[in-house]
Amino acid sequence: MDSTLQNILLYVQLIVCTLVVLSVLLQNRAEGLGKMFGGGGEVYRTKRGFEKFLYYATIVLSFLLVAISLVLVKYS
């Protein structure tokens, strides 16, 4: 693989990695230690709006990160 293309993929991988970390940190879990011990009493609720977008964006970015990593490993 060309060195320039490899450098571009490395920079893209760095950007995607940063976006994955940010999208995971921005997600609202609303679960504390009380949930672990049976507390909370929260019923099922659906994701809506930005929360749903962030959920799907995290999945897509994660797959993209894995794909870029595999391409870099294969051609380096």
HELIX and SHEET records of a PDB file:
HELIX    1   1 SER A    3  LEU A   26  1                                  24    
HELIX    2   2 LEU A   33  MET A   36  1                                   4    
HELIX    3   3 PHE A   50  TYR A   75  1                                  26    
END                                                                             
